[in-house]
């Protein structure tokens, strides 16, 4: 073995994919309800994405960010057009990097204003990444274990409990970072009133509202950004996962006044937003924008089907769903593979479903048939 043992890998090796299907080296076929963990939003072997990769790779794969990058400008325009107001984009390679950039931007914004605010309120069972800043923002002991001491500057509140947020507020508080749905935390959805109160608090106290859309963005919930369902106007949004359809790219979007805090040399990325990554993102953004109604329809169909199984509590929105069995669901994931179904267990007891956004009802019917046997 030559690779560090940081993953509990299942004993299957996939060698190709087509649509919503994965195939292992023996030729067995599986319906994929994980989608590379909400990454492969267009499924596998999407011809438009393949064409973009082939065409761009023959022209220019990478060029330094020391030079003008028209591919970034084009993708940045597409993202800002879907943002709630005028803004600017910083490109990176992953959700972790996008959240690291958000943390830096919050601190820089207040430092530029001459204010000693730097603390960010996040929430228990959140997940924002595994680098030091994003890991410290992640309020999960299992993620922290063995890496203490953590980076100072984060205070943990209780999700969907506004009083716990108020109790943490102090003169050094700079912002609130929240997921619309806590994916790694068990597919737990924020309450509308809770988010509205947070937004109002940020407005009254001059705090920045940061929405982590790494998993919920890119049409996953039936709107391009999940915050749209909750009438939010965030100062900062982070994206990754589905943005490149499988090719690594992340993005930080901030309203213009906040984005101005990042000046030349204050942040950077060697590979972030290179021509090939942006060629992929352009295709994905345009195609996902046409799939939103489909996601709402198939998501509602899937959710109803899970509820009809009557096996546990169903949570989520669109095609980001969870079935809480209130027991260890790890063994179910392994048995599902034997029946041609790729599923995922999160938070110990929750089966998480984040399939390609192109999934059809016949695929969902087959998945429900298998799940009925398993759970």
Secondary structure, 3 states (H helix, E strand, C coil): CCCCCCCCCCCCCEEEEEECEEEECCCCEEEECCHHHHCCCCCECCHHHHHHHHHHHCCCCCCCCCCCCHHHHHHHHHHHHHCCCCEEEEEECCHHHHHHHHHHHHHHHHHHCCCCCCEEEEEECCCCCCCHHHHHHCECHHHHCCCCCCCCCEEEECCCCHHHHHHHCCCCEEEEEEECEECCCCCEECCHHHHHHHHHHHHHHCCEEEEECCCCCCCCCCCCCHHHHHCCCCCEEEECHHHHCCCCCEEEEEEHHHHCCCCCCCCCCCCCCCHHHHHHHHHHHHHHCCCHHHHHHHHHHHHHHHHHHCCCEEEEECCEEEEECCCCCHHHHHHHHHCCEECEEECCCEEEECCCCCCCHHHHHHHHHHHHHHC
